[in-house]
Amino acid sequence: MFDTFGKIFVVVAVLALILVGIMVYLYLMDRKLSKLEREVEDKFSTEKE
């Protein structure tokens, strides 16, 4: 009984770790893209003036 519970716990823990990793990756990518968007926007706004 405990052996099955242990295996399920390991599977859930691994899946949770993968999901957290994906969320952190997406968050960091969003920050980088936002920074690039601001830089591009600033560059084009200064060129038009």
Contacts in CASP RR format, 6 or more apart in sequence:
PFRMAT RR
TARGET T0000
AUTHOR 0000-0000-0000
METHOD contacts of the structure
MODEL  1
MFDTFGKIFVVVAVLALILVGIMVYLYLMDRKLSKLEREVEDKFSTEKE
END
